[in-house]
Amino acid sequence: MDERDVMLAKSGDNEAMEKVFLRYKSDILRNSRNLFIKGGDVDDLLQEGYIGLLKAIKSYDQSREVCFSTFANLCIKRQIITAVKSSNSNKNLKLNTSIIGDKDVNLDDLAQYSKPSLSYYSPEDILIGKEMVNLLGEFLNESLTPLEKKVFYYICKQYRYTEIAELLNESPKKIDNAIQRVKKKILAYLEKYSKVE
């Protein structure tokens, strides 16, 4: 699938839309697997993921020089997290607790992570962030071993270390060690970068 399919889907081509939906099905599954909505099921989160993908298709702008897959994954994650947060907000507390009975519920545990909207950042923050990502990419390309690069790729795609071990035909221990080395390198780089700032 290429960005031409995305643009065709954006213009209303059903065949291209189906192609894009099929291509991102695994990304939607991966983004929804660690989250849940009280009183809902997996299909509810998948539906939210597809809504996020649809929003990505409708609002994608090629002139911004961001590849569609990055933009789509961001939209998918945001849509799923927003759905989880709103279903588990204080506004729905009575409804949610009545669904699950008398158990104590920690609402903060329900949304495992959240990222602020781009609207919270100034253009300068976004530019500096892009610069840091580019510099970090160059640093990782130079400093990671071939195995660490593969592991980092799969971690970015949200695979678990056991899944990566299977994919790369390596022991889980070896993959876990590679992950720890990558984390140390990234943290060391970010610390150095923040001192330069």
Stockholm file with secondary structure:
# STOCKHOLM 1.0

chainA/1-197         MDERDVMLAKSGDNEAMEKVFLRYKSDILRNSRNLFIKGGDVDDLLQEGYIGLLKAIKSYDQSREVCFSTFANLCIKRQIITAVKSSNSNKNLKLNTSIIGDKDVNLDDLAQYSKPSLSYYSPEDILIGKEMVNLLGEFLNESLTPLEKKVFYYICKQYRYTEIAELLNESPKKIDNAIQRVKKKILAYLEKYSKVE
#=GR chainA/1-197 SS CCHHHHHHHHTTCHHHHHHHHHHHHHHHHHHHTTCCCTTCCHHHHHHHHHHHHHHHHHHCCGGGCCCHHHHHHHHHHHHHHHHHHHHTSGGGHHHHHHHHTTCCCCGGGTSCCCCCCGGGSCHHHHHHHHHHHHHHHHHHHHHSCHHHHHHHHHHHTTCCHHHHHHHHTCCHHHHHHHHHHHHHHHHHHHHHHHHHC
#=GC SS_cons         CCHHHHHHHHTTCHHHHHHHHHHHHHHHHHHHTTCCCTTCCHHHHHHHHHHHHHHHHHHCCGGGCCCHHHHHHHHHHHHHHHHHHHHTSGGGHHHHHHHHTTCCCCGGGTSCCCCCCGGGSCHHHHHHHHHHHHHHHHHHHHHSCHHHHHHHHHHHTTCCHHHHHHHHTCCHHHHHHHHHHHHHHHHHHHHHHHHHC
//
